[in-house]
Amino acid sequence: MTTEIIPIVMPKWGLTMTEGILTAWNIEEGAEIDPGVEIAEIETTKITNVFKAPVSGVVRRLVASKGETLPVGALIAVVAEKSVSDADIDSYVTEFQANFVPEEEGGDVAAEPESIEIGDRSISYLSLGPDDDVVVLLIHGFGADMNGWMFNQPVLAEEHRTVALDLPGHGRSAKDVSTGDVAVFSHAVSGFISEKGFEKVHLVGHSLGGGAALEAAAQPSVVSVTLIAPVGLGKEINTEFMEGFISAKRRKALQPVLEQLVADPALIGRDMIEDVLKFKRLDGVDAALRKIISANFDGGSQSVDLRGTVSDLSIPVTVIWGAEDKIIPSAHSEGLPTRIEVQIIPNAGHIPQMEKSGAINDLITATIGKA
């Protein structure tokens, strides 16, 4: 350590986050921390997440109080050597607070999504991290969009170029899904990779996006695959969830549907519900989602079988599942070849990348390191 005083600030998770509520401190003043240590819990308007220490050192001051709502970038704690005087810490905090300008009043401009034409469709994507031909490509699931990686992409982008896609029918991408089967989405992924000319690609796919990642993994440029609760490894699927997702028109009806995605229903925030409602009001969304269900889950079970596909892959593959997944059972991870790493995450449901983002980020990074 040095004599430098290091600020820890309210993080920005996702494109739209402007503030967070500090719901709990997991450390005390005087604690020695290292990067990756879980120091606090922060509630956003979408979902609550654990905040990991971005730096190492001694926690000299917990500036934010439990229950306090603070804008992105606001000072929440200070790290410094024990040799730094309390007076210097006080002066630093006072100066920081006096000069702090919240993001919406003139802070840094966040990265913005771009679009590209793949075949006859416009595909939206967000790129973060260093300019590199080696990328981590993040592919969301049914009814979601690139914001589903809000706790993962910024962390992975510290070391890697990361790109999060909006699949056809989702987010800002074109709503035409053609036949709606998994092949449509895998072709969109493969076309994106080819169009961008990436040298090496680490695919990370969730649920429906996991199936798309698997079918796209045969491309020579793909060097690793991380699958989170992917379709295609078993028959069972909660189609009542998907029907409820489509049919719910108001917050009261949609909230219990979205709560099925997580182990702890209290994690679902008001903005996640409102964002889904806004998405479902877009022209073409209802037809696209219904076509996806009909093509892949007609009769209440999965029609796509990708167990052979995943078994044939010779590149590093990790399969991750929430132990309490209510949408696709974690038992689908059983019986895979022993060279495929399987990780079951306790106290997590169908979206562990949001519920247990730290653990998922570590597993994704480990898989990338094996390639």
N, C-alpha and C positions, 0 to 999 in steps of 0.2 A: 504493500500500500504506500501511498504518498500522502503529503499533507493536503492534498486537494480535497475540497468539499464537493461531494457528488450528490446531485438531486435525484430523487425518484419521483416521477410524476404520474398523474392519471393517464393510463395508456389509451390509445385509440384502437379499437377493434372494429373493423369493418368501415365501409365508406361513409356511413351516415351517423356514426356515434359522435355525439358532441359532449356528453357528460356521463358520469357514472356515480353510483352510490357505494361508498365503502361500507360494506356490511359486516366485516370482521377483520381484525388484525390477527395474524398467526404468529407474530413475533412481538418482542418487547424491546424497549430502548436498551441499548447495551449489547444486544445480540450480534454475533458475528454471522454474516450471511455470505453465500456464494451464489453465482448465477444459477438459476434453475430452482432455488429454494422457494417453496410456496410461502409467500409473505402476507398475502391478504386475499379476501374474497370481494369481488366487485360486481355489483348488479348493474347491468345495462338495461335499456328498455326492451331488449330482445331476450336476453338470457343471462343468468349469473355465471361468472367464470372465476377460476382461481388465477391470481396474478403472481407470477414468478419473478424473483429478484433479477433485474437486468445487470447488476454489478455485484462486486464483492466488497466487503469492508465491515465496519462496525456501524450499526444503526445508532446514530447519535440523537435523532429527534424524529418522533412520529408526529408530523404536523397535522395530518387529517384525523378527525375523530370518527369513531364508529357511528354509522348512520348519516354521515355528512354527504351531501351531493356536491360534486365538484366538476368543473368543465375539464375536457381533455387538455392535458398539458399542465394542469395545476399541480403545485407542489404537495406531495403527500408524506414524504419522509426525506431525511438527510442522512447520508453516509459519510463518515470521515474517520481518520485515525483518532485514537484516544488522546493523542498529544495536542490535537486542535482544541483550543479553549472554548468553553461554553459561550463566551462573549462573541467569539468569531462565528460560532454557529448561529447565534441570535441575529447577528448583523447580516449574515448570508440570507437567513429566512426573511428578514424584514425587507432586504433589497429585492429578493426574488418576488415577493408578494407585491411590492410597489411597482415593479416593472412588468409584471405578467399581463399579457393580453390574450384573452380567450380566443380560440381558433376562429370562431365565427366573426370576430371583430378584427381580423387581420392576421391570423396565424398562417402557417404554411398551407399551400394549396395541395390537397390530397390528389393522389393519382386517380385518373378518370378511366372508365372502361372505353375500349376501342371496339371496332367492328371490322369484320373481314367477310368477303363473299366466298363461300364454299359451295361449289356447284351453283344452284339457283337460290341458296339461302344466305341470309345475313346472320353471322354468328358473332355474338358479343363476348368480349373477354377482357380480363384485367391482368396486367403484367406488373409485377413488383420484383425488386432485387436487381442484381448486377446484370449488365448487358452481356449475355452469354448464349452460346449455341447449345448448352446443356441446360435443360429445363425440368422443373417439377410441374407436371400438368395435373390440375385438380378438377375432377369431374363429379358434379353433384348428382343427387338422386331425384326421384319422382316428386314433382311439385315444388322443388327447391330452386335455387339459383346460386350464383357465385358467392353471395353473402353467407352461404352455409359454411364457408371456409374462413370466416372473419377472425377466428382465434388461431388459425393455422397458417394462413398465407403470410401475414407479416412476420411471424417468427421464422418460418422456413426461408423467407426472403432475405434474412440477415446473412445467409451463407449461399443461397442459390437463387437463380432466376426462377420465379414462380409465375405460372399462368393459370388463372381460374376461368373456366368456360361457363357460358350459359348454353345448355343444350337446346336443340330445336324444340320449340313449344314452351320454352321457359325463359324467365328473366326478360332481357332486352333482345333476345334472338328472335328470328322469324318463327311464327307460330305454326307453320306447316310441318307436320311430322310424317307425311306420306303414309306408309302402312302402319307406323307407330311401333314396330317391333324393335328389339335391341339392335338389330343390324343397322337400322337407320341412324342410331346414335353412335354406334361404333364407326360407321362410315364418316360421320361428321367429325369425330375425333381424329381418324386417320387422315381425312382431307385437311384438317387444320394443321396437323403435324407436317404433312407434305408441303402445303402452301407456305408455311413459315420456314421450312428448310432446317429444322432443328437437327443438330448432329447427334445428340443423345437425349432420350426422354425417359423420365421416371414417372410412370403413371400412378395416380392415386385416385381411386374411384369409390364412390359410396352408393350402395343400394343399386338402383337402376344404372347409375354411372359406373358401378363396379362391373356390371355385365358388359357395358360398353367398353370399359378398359380392358377386360379380358379378351373380347373379340378383336380389339385393336392391337393387342400385345404382340401379334405376329410380325408387326412391322420391324424391319432390321434396326431402326433407330431406338426402339424401346429396350431399355437395359434393366429395368426393375419394375415391379408392380406391387402396390399396396392396395388391398381390397378391404373395405369397411362394410360389413353386413351386406355382401353383394347378392344380387339375384343370380339364379342359375345353378346353385349348388344343392338345391332341394326343391320339393314341391310346395310345401306349406307357405302361405303368405296371408296376411290379414287384409283381405280385400274389403272388409267392412270399414277399415280405416280409410282406404282410398276412396270408397264411395262417400263416406262422411266428409272427407276432405273436399270433394267436388261439390256435394250438395249443400254444405253449410253456407248460408248467405250472410249471417250476422255473427258478431263476436260471441254471443252467448252460446250459439250452436257450435262454433268452430273451436272454442277453447278446449273443451273436453276431448275433441279429436286430436288436436296438436299435443295435448298432454300425454297421449299414448306414445309419443316419440321418445319420452325421457323416463328415467327411473324415478325422478323426483318431480312431480307436477308443478311444484312451486318455481321451478327454473324457467318456465315459459313466461316471457314478458309481454306487455301490452303491444309493443311495436311489432313483435313477431306476428302476432295475430292480425294486426292492422295491415302489415305488409302482404300477408297471404291473401287477405280479403281484396286488397287493391289489385294484386296480381290476377286473381280469379275474375275480376271485372273486365280485364282486357279482352278485346275482340279476338276470338279464335282460341282462347285458353281452354274453355270448357270442352270444345270439340276435340282439341289436341289431347287433353288428359283422358277423356273417355276412349279415344282411339288407342292410347297407350295401354289402358287397362284391358280393352278387348283383345289387343294383339298379343299381350304377354301373360295375362292372368285370367283369361276367360274360364268360367266354371269354378272360380275360387282357388285355382292352383296355378303354379308357374308352368308355362309351356316351354320356356327356354331351359336347356340342359347344357351347362358349361363345365361340368366336372371333368370331362375328358379334356377340354381346352386347358383348364388350369393345370391338370396333371401332366400335360405334354410340354409345358413351359420349362425351359432350361435356365432361365434367368432367375435372379432372386425374387421370391414371392412371399409376402406376408399377408395373412388373413386375420382381420381383427373383428371382434364381435362384442357388443355389450351383453353382459350376462343376463340382463333383464329386458332384452329386446322383445317388444310386443308386436312387432310388424313382421319380421322374419326371424324364426328361432335360431339361436346360436348353435343348436345341435347340427345345423347344416355344415358346420366347420369340421365335423367329425369324419374320420375315414379318409382324409386327404393324404397324399404321399408324405412320408416323414421329412423329406427335404423342404417342404413348405412349412414355414413357421406360422403357428396358430397362437393367437393371443386373445384370451377372453378377459374383458375388462369388468371388474366387479362394480356394482352400483351404477351401472350405465345401461341405457336403453338403445334405441335404434340410431341415435346421433352422438356416439361417443366422441366424435371430433369436436363437438361443442360442449358436451357434458364433462369430459375428461381430456381437455385439449392438450394439457402438458404431456400426459402419458402417450397420447396419439402422436404428437409432434416428435417425441423421442423415438417411437417405433418407426415412423416414416423416415426419420434421419438415419436410423440404424439400417433400414432396408436400402436406402440410397448408398450408404457406405459399403454395402456388400457387392455392389455392381462393379 
